[in-house]
Amino acid sequence: MLVRKPIFPNVIELNIQAGHLIGCNVYLVYDADEWVLIDIGYKDHVEELVNLIRELDFPLSQCKTIIATHADVDHGQGLALAKQMLKTTVTAHPRAAKLLEEGDRLQTFAEIVAQGISEEMPPVQCENLVTDGDIIKVGNIELHVWSTPGHADSQLAFRLGDLLFSGDNIYRDGGVGAIDAHHGSNIEDFIRSLERIRNDDLQWLLPSHGPYFKHDKKMIDQSINRLKGYLHLSDFGTCAIDWPLMEQWEEEIAQGKLPN
């Protein structure tokens, strides 16, 4: 058996446990005789992850559920296989569940024709639907569900004490989850989600990609201010609410203004 390397009490991150990067961050949260996974990643990594869990002496039959932070291919392509191997259930936001059950390839980024990306997205039944305010019990501990739309309209985060499993909301470098209208992104929602994270008395953020990091209100503010600027620029197309430059252009045309 392997020695467990929890990053916080009751929390193991499987990339850190393995000692090498496998894929998106996969968190194993455990207490008493129960454990859950938050995300699973690509299908090709599922067998390695399940073997790692077995070597950590977690009985596979005690996996209560696999929780999807959202439906993107890099988080959930392996859900169907993992569910089958662990004989467990899948838990997701209702909007994510719809995409996962349909095996949607467009909104989950499994297919991006312009970039030559074409991944399979095996459909999977989601037995448990959760949204803001719900609680997922794991043994004697509780994961409090936060709805944090913006990157995706189904994005969830999960609070455990002073920790937040923050999904694709924000990363240690101040970056945020991809913004794409086809993906269901909404910048105004994103700002509200980040403001909620900023305003809470959290100590640590555990994102879906990259290293975990201390809650830093100043850094989150910088990200929020950047997103507020995007609302009035062309950078993310129809995700913006207006484009003041075009109003200025119209006025310059009406005034007959020519280049100096």
N, C-alpha and C positions, 0 to 999 in steps of 0.2 A: 504493500500500500504506500501511496505517496503521502508526504507530510503536507497538510493543508496550510495554505498561505493566505489567510484572510487579510483584506486591505482595511477592513473595519470589522467590528464584532458582527457576526452573522452574515458577512458579505465576502464572497470570493469572486474575483474577476478572472475568467478562464484564460485570457491571453497572458495575464501576469502569472497565473498559476502554471501555465505551460512553459513560460520562459521565452516565448517567441510569439510573433504576431500571427494570429490565425485568421482573423477577420474583424468584423465589428465587435465592439465590446459586448461580452455575454456575461451577465451577472447571475451568480447562483446565490440566492438568499435562503437561509435555512434557520430552523429552530426546532427543537425537540425532534420528532421523527419526520418532519415535513420539510420539503424544499421546493423552490420554484426557480425557473429561469426567466430572466428578462432578455428577450430577443434570442435569436439562434444563429443568424447569418446565412451564408450560402449553403446549399445542399451538400456540396463537396466536402464541407468541413464537419458535417454532423457526426459522422462515425468517429472522427478523432475526438470531438467534444464529449460524446457519450462514453467513449473508452476512458477519457480523462476523469470524468465524473465517477465512473465505476472504480477507478484506481484510488480515488479520494475517499472511498468507502461510503458513498452515498447510495443507499439501496435504490435502484432504478424504479422500483414499484412505489416509492414514496414521493415521486415527483407529483406535486399537486396540480400544477398547470404550467404551461409556457405562455408568458405574457408578451404580447407584441406592443412595442412603443408606438408603432405605426406600420404601414403595410409595404414599405419599400423593399425592393428585391434584395438589397444587401443586408436587410434585417430579417426577412421572412421567407426567403426562397426555400430554406430547409425545414420549415415548420411541418409540412406534411410527413416528411421522413422522420423527423425527431418525434413527432407525436406517435407515429407507428412504433418506433423503437422503444419509447418510454411508456407506451400505453397510457397516455395522459390526455389532457384537454388543452385547448387553446383559449386564451383570454384576450380580448381586444375591444377597442372602441367600436360602436356600431358601424361607423363609416369605413373603418379599416376592415372590419369583418366582411363587409360587402365585397370589397376588392379582393380580399384573401379567398373568399369562398368562390368568387367568379374566376379566380386565377388571372385577374386583370394584368396586362403587360404594359399598357401605356402609362397609366397614372402611377404605377409602382416603379417606373424607370427601368423596367425589364427590357423594353424595346425603345430605342432612340435611333430611328432610321438614319438621321443625318450624321450620326457618329458611328454608325456600323455596329451598334450595340443590339444584340438579340439574345436574350436569356429566357429560359423557360421559367414559368411561375406556376408550379403545381398547386392546384386548388386545395384548400383545406377547410374543413368545417370548424367554426368557432363556437364552442359551446357556451362560453361565458362572455357576456357583454358588459362593459364597465364604462363609466363616464365620471365627470367631476363629482367629488364628494363620496364616491364609493370607497370601500375598504376591502382589501384582499388580505385575509389572515393566513399567516404561515406559522404553524405552531402557536406560540404565545405572543408573536409580534405582528404588527399591522403595517401594511403598505397603504398609504393614503393616496388615492388617485386624483391627479390634477389633469384637467383638460387644458392643454397648452397649444392651441392651433397657431399656425403661421407658416412654418415649413410645409406642413401638410394639415389638412383640416381635421385629421384624426389623431394628431400628435398627442401623446400622453406623457406625463412625468409622474414619478412615484416618490412620495416622501416617507422616509423611515427615520424617525427621530429628527436629528439635525442634518441628515443626509438627503439629497435629492437625486434620484436617478433621472437625469434631465434630458434624455433622448437626444434629438438633433436640434435642440433649442440654441445651445451656445457651447463653444469649445474654449480651451484654455488660452488660445491666441486671440480670442474675441470674435472669431469667425462664427457664423451661424449656418444652420442647415440651408441647403440650396433653395433658392427662390425661383419658382417656375409656375407660370399660370396653368400649364397643362397638368401640373402636379397637384393643383388645388391650393397653391400658396396664396397667402393673403398678408400683405405687409402690415396693415393696421392691426390685425389679430396678432401678428408676430410681436409687434411693439407691446401690446397689452400683456402677452405671455411673458415677455422679458421683464416688464415692469413688475409683474407679480413675483417673479423669481428674485428680482432685485430687492423688493420691499420686504421679503420674508426673512426671518432670523435664522437662516440656514448657516451651516458651517462649511459644508463640502458639497460640490457638484460632481456627479458621476455621469459623464456624458456617454453617448453611444459610440463615439469615435475619439481616439486619443486619450491622453492622461486625465485622471481626475484632478481637481484643483479646488483651492479654497474659494469660498464665496467672496467675491470682490465687487462691491457696488459700483466703484469708480469704473472698473473695466466694463461692467454690464452697461453702465450709462453711456460709455463711448459707443458700444454696439447699438444701443437704442438710438442715439443721435444720428448714427450713420444710416440706420433704416429710415428715420424720419426724413432724411435728405432724399432717399430713394423714392419717397412718395411723390416727389415733384420733379423727378428726372426721367429720362427715357430708358434708363439702364435695364429695367425689368418690365418694359412694355406695358401691357394692360394691368399689371399689378400696381402701377402708379395710379394716384387719384386725379392728378392733373399734370400739365406740362406748361408752366408759365412762359417758357421760352417761345412757344407758339403764339401766345397772346401778344408778347412783345413784337414778334415778327409781323403779326397782322397789323399792329399799330404802325410799325415802320413802313409797311406797304402803303397803308392809307395816307401816311404823311409824305409819301414819295421820297423817303430817306434813301440816299445812295451812299456807297462806301466813301469814306474820307481818303 
